[in-house]
Each structure stands twice: as C-alpha cells, then as structure tokens.
Amino acid sequence: MSRKTDMTDEAGADAKLVKMIVFAVGDQEYCIPILSVREIRRFEKTTALPFAPHYVCGAINLRGIILTVIDLAVYLNVEPQADNPRRVVIIVESRNGTVCGLLVDRVIDMANVNLSDIQAVAEEDSSLSGLVMIADRMIGVLRLELVVGQLVGGMIS
C-alpha cells in the first residue's frame, strides 16, 4: 500500500470532527479547539507586567494562580472593541501545559469542524493554521501553540 493511500484511508476512516469554540475579535471570527479551553470568565482589570510584549494586557489572579492575559486584538493587529461590555477572557492550556488567558470581544458559539475542511494559509509563521467555513462565515483557526509559544518566548527574552 502506498503512503498516500494510507493517509487517505486514515482520513476517510477517521474524518476527524473537532469541537471548536468560535469567538470574535473586532469584526473577525476565530476558533480554537474546545479541549484547549479551561474556562471562560468575565474580563476584569489586569495588573500590568513590566517589560511584557505589547500584546500582553497584564495578569489576573485565577483562584490563587497568576495568569498572563493576551489581548488578541493587539496580537492579531485587529481594531479592538475596548468599550464592549461582552469582552471575556478565555482561559486556555497549550499542549505543553502553559496556561494563559485570551481576551476576546465575545464568544459566539461552538461548532463541529471537520479537520479536512480547514484550508491552510500560505504564510508559514501565521497565527492562523487555516480558514474554515462555518454556516457561511469564514472563520480563522487560531494556531494556539504559536500564540502561547510567542507569549512564553516574549516574556523570557
């Protein structure tokens, strides 16, 4: 059996549906796997972190654990909605165990995404792994490991 056939058989037999949480940052919509999400909480005032990257809005205390919060609007270079009362922090955990918060304008819904429906983006170092159509809307699939990895790298350097 050729390698291509093996991959096709795996994809066909294991056409992976992944539950994603869909959220808005500015006028754009993005999603991440729901299994990466620990919780969603109301946005609260953050404590400034000196020398943090410009996209870090500060830190919050989550039941005794100090978490860094990334302002995704600043990170993704999207016009933020600072006066939006629906802003929330999505607490996420990366595969390597790093936990942080993502400040988003609002959570929209959850959706089942077939991994084979995700169209890759051309830029290798993009914050998006691809784009997917959900209910006639084009949604960016956020590359969570890259975002969190840049946070950790940016805070250390």
C-alpha positions as CSV (number, residue, x, y, z in Angstrom):
1,M,0.0,0.0,0.0
2,S,1.3,3.4,-0.9
3,R,1.8,6.2,1.7
4,K,-0.9,8.3,0.0
5,T,-3.4,5.5,0.2
6,D,-2.6,5.1,3.9
7,M,-3.2,8.7,4.6
8,T,-6.4,8.7,2.6
9,D,-7.7,5.6,4.4
10,E,-6.9,7.2,7.8
11,A,-8.6,10.5,6.8
12,G,-11.6,8.6,5.5
13,A,-12.0,6.3,8.4
14,D,-11.1,8.9,10.9
15,A,-12.6,12.0,9.3
16,K,-11.9,14.0,12.5
17,L,-14.6,16.2,13.8
18,V,-13.2,18.6,16.4
19,K,-15.5,20.7,18.6
20,M,-14.3,24.4,18.3
21,I,-15.2,27.4,20.3
22,V,-15.9,30.4,18.0
23,F,-15.2,33.9,19.2
24,A,-14.9,37.4,17.8
25,V,-12.0,39.8,17.9
26,G,-13.1,43.1,16.3
27,D,-15.1,42.2,13.2
28,Q,-13.2,38.9,12.6
29,E,-14.2,35.5,13.9
30,Y,-11.7,32.8,15.1
31,C,-11.9,29.4,16.7
32,I,-9.8,27.1,18.8
33,P,-10.4,23.5,19.9
34,I,-12.7,23.4,22.9
35,L,-10.4,20.8,24.6
36,S,-7.8,23.6,24.9
37,V,-10.3,25.7,26.9
38,R,-10.3,25.5,30.7
39,E,-13.0,28.2,31.3
40,I,-14.4,31.4,30.1
41,R,-14.7,34.3,32.5
42,R,-15.7,37.9,32.6
43,F,-12.9,40.4,31.8
44,E,-11.6,42.1,34.9
45,K,-8.9,44.7,35.4
46,T,-5.4,43.2,34.9
47,T,-2.2,44.0,36.7
48,A,0.4,45.5,34.4
49,L,3.5,43.4,33.7
50,P,6.7,45.5,33.2
51,F,8.6,44.7,30.0
52,A,5.9,42.4,28.7
53,P,5.3,42.2,24.9
54,H,2.9,44.9,23.7
55,Y,0.0,42.4,23.2
56,V,0.1,41.4,26.9
57,C,-2.6,43.4,28.7
58,G,-1.4,42.1,32.1
59,A,-2.1,39.4,34.7
60,I,-5.1,38.1,36.6
61,N,-5.5,36.0,39.7
62,L,-7.4,32.9,39.0
63,R,-8.2,31.2,42.3
64,G,-4.6,31.7,43.5
65,I,-2.9,31.1,40.1
66,I,-1.4,34.2,38.4
67,L,-2.2,34.1,34.6
68,T,-0.9,36.3,31.8
69,V,-3.7,37.7,29.6
70,I,-3.1,38.2,25.8
71,D,-5.2,40.9,24.2
72,L,-5.9,39.1,20.9
73,A,-7.0,42.3,19.2
74,V,-3.5,43.8,19.7
75,Y,-1.8,40.4,19.0
76,L,-3.7,39.9,15.7
77,N,-3.5,43.6,14.7
78,V,-7.3,43.9,14.7
79,E,-9.2,47.0,15.7
80,P,-10.2,46.3,19.4
81,Q,-13.6,47.0,20.9
82,A,-12.4,48.3,24.2
83,D,-15.8,49.7,25.3
84,N,-17.5,46.3,24.6
85,P,-19.2,45.1,27.8
86,R,-19.2,41.5,26.4
87,R,-15.4,41.1,26.4
88,V,-14.4,37.9,28.1
89,V,-11.1,36.0,28.9
90,I,-10.9,32.5,27.5
91,I,-8.5,30.6,29.8
92,V,-6.6,28.1,27.6
93,E,-4.0,25.4,28.2
94,S,-1.5,24.6,25.4
95,R,-0.3,21.1,24.8
96,N,2.9,21.7,26.8
97,G,0.8,22.8,29.8
98,T,1.2,26.6,29.6
99,V,-2.0,28.2,30.9
100,C,-2.9,31.8,29.9
101,G,-5.9,34.0,29.1
102,L,-7.0,35.2,25.7
103,L,-9.0,38.5,25.8
104,V,-11.7,38.4,23.1
105,D,-14.6,40.6,22.3
106,R,-17.3,37.9,22.7
107,V,-17.8,34.2,22.4
108,I,-20.2,33.4,19.6
109,D,-20.9,29.6,19.7
110,M,-19.4,26.2,19.4
111,A,-19.1,24.3,16.1
112,N,-18.0,20.8,14.9
113,V,-15.2,21.3,12.4
114,N,-14.0,18.6,10.1
115,L,-10.2,18.9,10.0
116,S,-10.2,18.1,6.3
117,D,-12.4,21.3,5.7
118,I,-9.7,23.6,7.1
119,Q,-8.0,25.4,4.2
120,A,-4.3,26.1,5.0
121,V,-3.0,29.7,4.9
122,A,0.0,30.5,2.8
123,E,2.1,32.2,5.5
124,E,4.3,29.7,7.4
125,D,4.6,31.8,10.6
126,S,1.0,32.9,10.5
127,S,-1.0,32.9,13.8
128,L,-3.7,31.0,11.8
129,S,-3.4,27.4,10.9
130,G,-6.1,27.9,8.3
131,L,-9.6,29.1,7.4
132,V,-12.8,27.2,7.6
133,M,-16.4,27.9,6.5
134,I,-18.9,27.6,9.3
135,A,-22.5,28.5,8.5
136,D,-21.5,30.6,5.5
137,R,-18.9,32.5,7.6
138,M,-15.2,32.3,7.1
139,I,-13.6,31.6,10.5
140,G,-9.8,31.8,11.2
141,V,-8.4,28.7,13.0
142,L,-6.1,30.2,15.6
143,R,-2.7,28.4,16.0
144,L,-2.9,28.3,19.7
145,E,0.5,26.7,20.2
146,L,2.2,29.5,18.3
147,V,0.4,32.3,20.2
148,V,1.2,30.8,23.6
149,G,4.7,29.9,22.5
150,Q,5.4,33.5,21.5
151,L,4.0,34.7,24.8
152,V,6.4,32.4,26.7
153,G,9.3,33.3,24.5
154,G,8.5,37.0,24.6
155,M,8.3,37.0,28.4
156,I,11.6,35.3,28.8
157,S,13.6,37.4,26.4
